[in-house]
Amino acid sequence: MKFLFRMAVLAGAWALSALAPAADGLPVAPYQARYEVYASGFSVGEAVITLTATGSGAYRMSSDVRPNGLVTLLASGRIHEQVNGEIHEGAIQPRQYERLLDTGRKSNHMQLWFDWPASQVQARYNADRATLPLAPGVVDPLSLQLVVMADLRRGQVPNQYSLVDRNEIKTYQIRNQGREILETPLGRLNTVLINQYTPGKTRMTTFWVAPELQYLPVRITQEKKGKEELRMEIRAVER
């Protein structure tokens, strides 16, 4: 269960689109990206992230993570995330978000309803419910990807982002860690390293994003106490 949840967090952390200019008022062109997920050096699953334009300035985004091989025998299940939202006066505003983690024996269900006129979000995580204050810039885990993509393209990345997860608002710090050249299935790419972390916590996520691909992350790792727990590697991107 914990392994599948970490896969979901890693997949939903930051899968940004590359390639074409944005369509229908979106900061990112519609796409489908595939990542392979590794644990302890072994392939354990696949993440597929899709962005669809549903109208002028409206979007739907989904993420599906499934274990494979031996992992399927040990922990059959999947994680599905989906969000619907819109671009309002240049700001990304999610409307409804859902995440379902199902291992076959146990499941977790998270739902968010964003009420922007009332400046509040209704959060539900299994049987727990909460009403949270909604400030400009606060989004769900999937919509955060669009926010960061837009900021990277403008060259105006703040030092922190806030999102709603489960039934609370979480804030993550961001810092630039320099550059590195990576060999990938998409070719040899110059990348910028960016860390995402919470002060006082031992877990850290690092993204290798490729500016020449409009800041597509080509590698994502999650570490705890300096030891790698999970890694995602880009395999393909389709418009």
Order of alpha helices (4+ residues) and beta strands (2+ residues): alpha-beta-beta-beta-alpha-beta-beta-beta-beta-beta-alpha-beta-beta-beta-beta-beta-beta
